Amino acid sequence: MRLLFICAHWHGLAKLRLHTDDTLQIFDENTKLLGAEFRAFTNTTCPAFDTRELDREVDARKRRKEKQEQGRPSTSKGSATDGARYKEFNLQIYKYHSLGDYADTIQRCGTTDSYSTEPVGTASL
């Protein structure tokens, strides 16, 4: 519940349309707290649960494997790894790494509603 509250607080700060130096400082401090809570979640809560792939993930993996094996000599179909594999929460991905850049980016570029990342000069149909 603590992590959920901190995520909601962080998201609310990120969505503000007008920031001051004080709100950016609060946002930066909340981002540090969010990182600490995610690490605590990874170290304490995640090991307590046996998480597995979803059925659609298993099916997608099987389809990829079958597509890769097309044209190869037939081997034994079905193995012990065809079931749902163990999945663990991965904190080492870009979306978590980039959270620390939000406050600085807002300070340099403004809030995300004040600019667009769409390329200039695209033709409208």
C-alpha positions as CSV (number, residue, x, y, z in Angstrom):
1,M,0.0,0.0,0.0
2,R,2.9,2.3,0.7
3,L,4.4,1.8,-2.7
4,L,1.0,2.3,-4.3
5,F,0.5,5.6,-2.5
6,I,4.0,6.8,-3.4
7,C,3.4,5.9,-7.1
8,A,0.1,7.9,-7.1
9,H,1.8,10.9,-5.4
10,W,4.7,10.7,-7.9
11,H,2.3,10.5,-10.8
12,G,0.3,13.4,-9.5
13,L,3.4,15.5,-9.3
14,A,4.5,14.4,-12.8
15,K,1.1,15.5,-14.3
16,L,1.1,19.0,-12.9
17,R,0.7,21.5,-15.6
18,L,2.6,24.2,-13.7
19,H,5.7,23.7,-11.6
20,T,7.6,25.9,-9.2
21,D,11.0,25.4,-7.7
22,D,9.3,24.0,-4.6
23,T,7.1,21.5,-6.5
24,L,10.2,20.3,-8.5
25,Q,12.1,19.8,-5.3
26,I,9.2,17.8,-3.8
27,F,9.0,15.9,-7.1
28,D,12.8,15.1,-6.9
29,E,12.5,14.0,-3.3
30,N,9.5,11.8,-4.1
31,T,11.4,10.3,-7.0
32,K,14.2,9.2,-4.6
33,L,11.6,7.8,-2.2
34,L,9.9,6.0,-5.1
35,G,13.3,4.3,-6.0
36,A,13.9,3.3,-2.4
37,E,10.4,1.8,-2.2
38,F,10.7,-0.1,-5.4
39,R,14.0,-1.6,-4.2
40,A,12.3,-2.6,-0.9
41,F,9.4,-4.1,-2.8
42,T,11.9,-6.1,-5.0
43,N,13.8,-7.3,-1.9
44,T,11.0,-8.1,0.5
45,T,7.6,-8.6,-1.2
46,C,8.6,-10.2,-4.6
47,P,10.4,-13.2,-3.1
48,A,7.3,-14.1,-1.1
49,F,5.3,-14.8,-4.3
50,D,5.8,-17.6,-6.9
51,T,5.0,-15.7,-10.1
52,R,4.6,-17.4,-13.5
53,E,4.1,-16.4,-17.1
54,L,0.6,-15.6,-18.3
55,D,-1.1,-18.1,-20.6
56,R,-0.8,-15.7,-23.5
57,E,3.0,-15.3,-22.8
58,V,3.4,-19.1,-22.8
59,D,1.4,-19.3,-26.1
60,A,3.5,-16.5,-27.7
61,R,6.7,-18.3,-26.7
62,K,5.5,-21.5,-28.2
63,R,4.5,-19.8,-31.4
64,R,8.0,-18.1,-31.6
65,K,9.7,-21.5,-31.0
66,E,7.6,-23.2,-33.7
67,K,8.3,-20.5,-36.2
68,Q,12.1,-20.8,-35.5
69,E,11.9,-24.5,-35.9
70,Q,10.2,-24.4,-39.3
71,G,12.5,-26.0,-41.9
72,R,14.7,-27.7,-39.3
73,P,14.7,-31.4,-38.8
74,S,12.0,-32.6,-36.5
75,T,13.0,-33.1,-32.9
76,S,11.0,-34.2,-30.0
77,K,8.0,-31.9,-29.6
78,G,7.0,-30.8,-26.2
79,S,9.4,-30.5,-23.3
80,A,9.4,-29.7,-19.6
81,T,10.0,-26.0,-20.5
82,D,6.7,-25.7,-22.4
83,G,4.8,-24.7,-19.3
84,A,4.6,-21.4,-17.6
85,R,8.1,-20.2,-16.6
86,Y,9.0,-18.5,-13.4
87,K,9.0,-14.7,-13.8
88,E,10.6,-12.3,-11.4
89,F,10.1,-8.5,-11.1
90,N,12.8,-6.8,-13.0
91,L,13.8,-3.4,-11.7
92,Q,16.8,-3.2,-14.1
93,I,14.9,-1.9,-17.1
94,Y,14.9,1.5,-18.7
95,K,11.5,2.8,-17.5
96,Y,12.7,2.6,-13.9
97,H,16.1,3.9,-14.7
98,S,14.6,7.0,-16.4
99,L,12.3,8.0,-13.5
100,G,15.1,10.1,-12.0
101,D,15.3,12.3,-15.1
102,Y,11.7,13.6,-15.0
103,A,12.2,16.5,-12.6
104,D,15.3,17.7,-14.4
105,T,13.6,17.4,-17.8
106,I,10.6,19.3,-16.6
107,Q,12.9,22.1,-15.3
108,R,14.8,22.3,-18.6
109,C,12.0,21.7,-21.2
110,G,8.8,22.5,-19.3
111,T,5.8,20.2,-18.7
112,T,5.0,17.5,-21.2
113,D,1.8,19.2,-22.3
114,S,3.8,22.3,-23.6
115,Y,5.6,20.5,-26.4
116,S,5.3,17.6,-28.8
117,T,7.7,14.9,-29.8
118,E,6.0,14.6,-33.2
119,P,8.4,15.3,-36.1
120,V,7.9,18.6,-37.8
121,G,6.9,18.7,-41.4
122,T,4.8,15.6,-41.6
123,A,2.0,15.8,-44.1
124,S,-1.5,15.6,-42.8
125,L,-4.0,13.5,-44.8
